[in-house]
């Protein structure tokens, strides 16, 4: 089979550390073009990875694709998410799948523009880089959950918890990046508008929440296997309570503690007769999948078992690139589409509104209540 031809739009910090080199070293694809507004960065990265076509803007890249001068099978656009509402619809007009970083956009309104552009351009598809879905350990857990849903060996799914305390998410991942001194070119950028209907403070909190925790919002949906709604937002910003469409309770613990030199993200999936624990390592960790521990207590005198499946030496970002290449070949993957990713922004909207409500002072209903 011929190699998949990838074009990059943006090769800054995350573009290089989390994405570019995983495509450049993958034998099933070739990075044939890069569009980058910073000239020094553009040329330096193209030299390192022997990328034949360089463009100052994404518009130039799209024109070259349309003319046949630089044919693309897919685009990887690693940009600040508060540019997605303007940029991604333009990229989708190329008629090829486009992978962007999380979240899908700054607001629900911007997400809807992306979905509309996807529908309007046959062959296009917006894919959101929730790399935790591609971690081999996450994939193992999800496959096991599908199996348990059919077999019923552990009974019903009862509860899901995801915990992500702040920590060292970089894990040295920027060490091999190219850095240049022409970042001022970003001063020319116009950002997407803020979410509609929010105060300035709510918009700021929304931005922080989607930047740090939208991965976990999405992971909860993947593990629950269905949609859910936010039911309570702790006003201190530590806990979000949720309930799935079928009534399964879930919790997102955002910052119950913090770490300085480690990353301690984890998920707990509870059944009537056991549980599965998933540990995920720092996002920029290389060649290391997550870890799994599964407890099975069948009852009736059977000895409870705890198993720890061994995962391959493949990191989540590396596997995500491989999955995007598979998607471009028409294969099925667990990558996240635009409609699913829009739901994450809607959860974020609901969370901010709930937190505002729960932060408001409680008024006494009568004189005795305040005595």
Secondary structure, 3 states (H helix, E strand, C coil): CCCEEEEEECCCHHHHHHHHHHHHCCCCEEEEEEECCCHHHHHHHHHHHCCCEEECCHHHHHHHHHHCCCCCCEEEECCCHHHHHHHHHHHHCCCCEEEEECCCCCCHHHHHHHHHHHHHCCCCEEEEECHHHCCHHHHHHHHHHHHHHHHCCCCCEEEEEEECCECCCCCCCCCCCCCCCCHHHHHHCCCCCCCCCCCHHHHHHHHHHHHHHHHHHHHHHHHHCCCEEEEEECCCCCEEEEEECCCCEEEEECCCCECCCCCCEEEEEEECCEEEEEEECCCCCCCCCCEEEEEECCCCCCCCEEECCCCCCCCHHHHHHHHHHHHHCCCCCCCEEHHHHHHHHHHHHHHHHHHHHHHCCCCCCCCHHHC
